[in-house]
Structures are given as structure tokens and as C-alpha cells.
């Protein structure tokens, strides 16, 4: 194999949106994703965290070719997929599936659940006969913990957790290699979230799946991921193995995110790092570090010099002039 | 310490279009001592929000109160006239809701809406005083540039700033009790941390009631906690007692199902099934169908409230012998 186990290779991936609304004015660029690089190996889970507006969902859409990239390449099994025409993308469309946040909005209320799952199978002509399609759909429903009799039901007859299971069944039916989950458990209650997270873990084992898991919830991301990318205003702030990121946190933003998570253990009364203000808009970005306006460690030169992503220790990348493992720990 | 809020065997039914009645809140009793923060936790559909709406007397049209009482500062709320309730809301109790965008009027400025909240209970206040009070509130909730910001419309505010505005309106007349119903759920974690910090700081001598599904928030900001499941209180006590020694299987399950920064391994405990809808509540303990420790008696009779110690009680047959 030429891809040495790398499923998804991303190099210099960039997406700028022009949001100026006048015809002849200078383009006003929103930097949704800037110069993103990572390799995702088969069977691994990459977690992507960040607040709203950090570019997480844009990344998901770029990987799936739902929107064109401004620059950069995405290789899938060693093949550059971004220049491919829609006609040539069939295999990739099958192999890469996505699960969205809103379990209700991602199913057509007037289409029976069985048909919703069967539609992509028919579109890609994965089976010869209708009978085979039906059998496959029923098997998939059972696999995600629903009953095969449910194929004739409509979405409104299901709860939120069941909706998300149907969405998983639909993605799984295509026999994908890579699943991109964009806030896939965020709308679920705690007990149902645990059920769905366990299902993801089982399916990963069973079908040797690779996941890109996008979420704003660091504890969920830690639970599922092997590697984690922390994004802020379109840039990677820290990129490390799940363990390094939590045990040897290096970036002040990551530290603040971790400290902001409400801890259900009342004996831990930790010192919280409160970030000032909101995440600014990704237009008219500052010259220096994008995080400096909210950073509790910002110094004079953070305003002028834009930090590059540097390798702090093997496999641990950070974009900060002053980062060091174990930063800001009490 | 006197109780600011007291629920006594409060029962509430929901009536559907055909006139059928379903019991939602089943003998809800709890107290909130003055100056304390109480968390009410449970998943969606457990009756947390309807409990808080009962305090505001903002119950949906389908709700029928069938027994018990709710008293705020010793006043029986269920016997108040709508006009009397209007005077109580804002002055004695105020509420911050989950979605600040649907609570703010998009065509009125922020300053005007806050001013309105102040004026409701201070009708004689003159214009310059009103403006000064509005500015002070905006300043208090940490909105930068209040002078300029009060002329803005809600859409010019970010989610965190809108929630700060809602808090400013809620504390405008210094209510004795502030209810926050999933008030930080829609916010990013860093903004949530700011807003929680703000609410705790503004509490001062007042009392807080936090309605949330987030156990972490309760552990960090509340003194006491009441756990609800399908319209019944399953466990209550001080935060330390309930979180460190959870007694009811539902509370245990909720705590175990939560991925935390400390979770190890790759499987989370999960409670089988989902919270039933009000039409499908079962007799006896409503958690019984999902419970790992279910006994035959559980689906026949509702378990009594078992006192585990003076700071902790749970409604579960597992603790009946403790009582005996």
C-alpha cells in the first residue's frame, strides 16, 4: 500500500468566505479555516474541539467536498480528492459518511425510515434486487439497536436518541470507512448520549471505522479520540494525542477550555480561568496571535508576531510563543 | 434559616384535547432555604421546567394543579390573582430562560427593554433616574460600553451578551429568588463559565434555583440538589452528599453515564431506554422500568421518602430497611 495507513491527509487546507456585500468594494474575507494540516490513520479517531465560530463545521464540510476549498489538498487513501469532478467522486461519497448534530432536521418527516436508509443504497446501486436492499436496511436497524419492523415508521414516531441511531444506520448502510460526526451527540440527554457514544465505540471495533469527531464538549472528545485538534478562529492552536493534550496541556486556550468545563465532583474546587469577552469575528484578524485578545498570558509581542505551529515535543504541536507543557496549572 | 421557597405535596396533571388527564408532577416537596442555591437536575421530560414555571405561575394551559401548595416567602402562590402575580413576578421572583433570543423583543433596544423591567415595579421613576439605573445594571452584568450598548438591538449582541441582558432584566428589581432554567445551555463553555460566575457573584444575599441537565454546573454552583425523574423527586440533599454518595439508582446512573475528563476505558455506563412521555408513566416508581435494582414492589407502590441522614434522602425501596 502506498498510503502507509494514512486514511485522510490534509495539507494547507484553507477556506475563506468573501462576505462583502457591495459589488465593487474590496473583498472582506472571513477566515473560516486557515492552513490546516493533519494525517488521520485507519482505525483512529481525530477529535476536533473549539467554540462556535472556530471553523469546526467548515472543516467537516471541506473534508466531504460539500464546499470548495480556497487552498490546500485533502488526500483520501493517497489520492487528492479536491480536484475530482462530482462524477468521479462516487467511491469517496460512499466511503465517507457524515452524521449531523440535529437528529430531527436530518430526516425528512414524510419519508419512512426504511426508505431514508435505502435511498443512498439505491442511488449508488449497491445491491441488485430490492429484496437485498430491504434485508440490508433491516440488518442495519438491528445493528444500531432498533427493531427491523420499524422500517415502515415515520421519523416523528421516534425519540431524539432513536433519530440519531437512524442517522447512524443510514451512514453505516453504505459500508463506509470514515465517518465524520459533527456534534453528533450534543443534542442528546446524558443517558442517551452515553448509549450513542458506546454504539460509536462498538461500531468502530466491528467495522474498523475511522472517525473525525467534531464537538464543543471536551469531555466527550476526550472519551472518543486518539488525537485531538483544538481550533480557534480557523487556526489550530494545539494538536496532540488525547493523553498529551490533557496531561501536558501547553496552550493557554486549551487550558482555559479545560478549566471551563463544570466538574461534577464537588470536592474539586478548582481555580477557574475566566476568559474575557467573546470569540471575535474571523474578519479583520489581528496581526499577531488570534487568541491574544482573550489570552490571560498575552504579552506585548503576541500582538505583533503571529505564532507558527511548532512541535513542542514529539507529536505535540502548539501555536503559541510562550507555550510549555503543563501551562497555567495551579 | 427561613425558607424562601417551599413546595408541599404539589401535584399537577396535564389535560389533553380529549379531556384525558395524565399526572405529571407527583407529590413534589422540597424547600429552598434563604440565601442558598438549589439545583434541580434530570433529563428532558422529567418535569424540571414545569416545576419552575409553577413558581412563576406561568403554567401551560393544559396544566391542572390537583393538590399541594407552593409558597414563596410564606405567600401561597396558587391562590394569588393574576394581578397579584404580576406584582410578585420581577419583585419577589424572576426567571432567566434558556434561549435569550426568543425572550428579547427584536424591535426594541436593549436599554428600553431593561428600563421596562425596572419601571414595572417603580412606575413613578423619572426618565433620568431610569436611564441611570439601566446603565448601572448593564455595568453590573459586565456589558462593556453600556452607554453605547443600551441603544443596540438584540441582534447586535452575541449569545453571551444577550444572556447577560436577560440576567440584568431579571435582577432589575432585586428579586429574593432568581430562577435560571437551562440559562447557560446554549452558550459556549468559556461563555458559560463567565455567565455562571456572574450569577454566583450577583446572588449576594438572594437565593438561586438552577434548573439544568448538567451535573457539573450543579456541583460547582449549588449548595443543594434535587434529582427529578419523570415528575417524581427521586433523591435530594446537599451537593456533597448526593454527588459523593448517590443513593438512588437513577442518580448513580446519571453520574456514571457522564463522560468526564477522568473517565477511563472505552465504554460508559448507560441507563437502558429513555425517559417515558407523560402518557406512558408507569404506576409505582416511574424509574422502575429502566432500573437495574428493580424489585417486584417497585411497580406496585411508590416508594416513600427514606431519610438517609439529615442532609440526604432518597425515594427507593433499597433504603426501606434503613428506615426500619
Interface residues (C-beta under 8 A of the other chain):
Chain A: X51 X52 X159 X161 X162 X189 X190 X191 X192 X193 X194 X195 X197 X198 X201 X216 X217 X218 X219 X220 X222 X223 X246 X256 X257 X258 X259 X260 X261 X262 X263 X264 X265 X266 X267 X272 X274 X275 X277 X278 X279 X294
Chain B: X43 X44 X144 X158 X159 X160 X161 X188 X189 X190 X191 X192 X193 X194 X196 X197 X213 X214 X215 X216 X217 X218 X219 X220 X239 X240 X243 X244 X253 X254 X255 X257 X258 X259 X260 X261 X263 X266 X267 X268 X269 X270 X271 X272 X274 X275
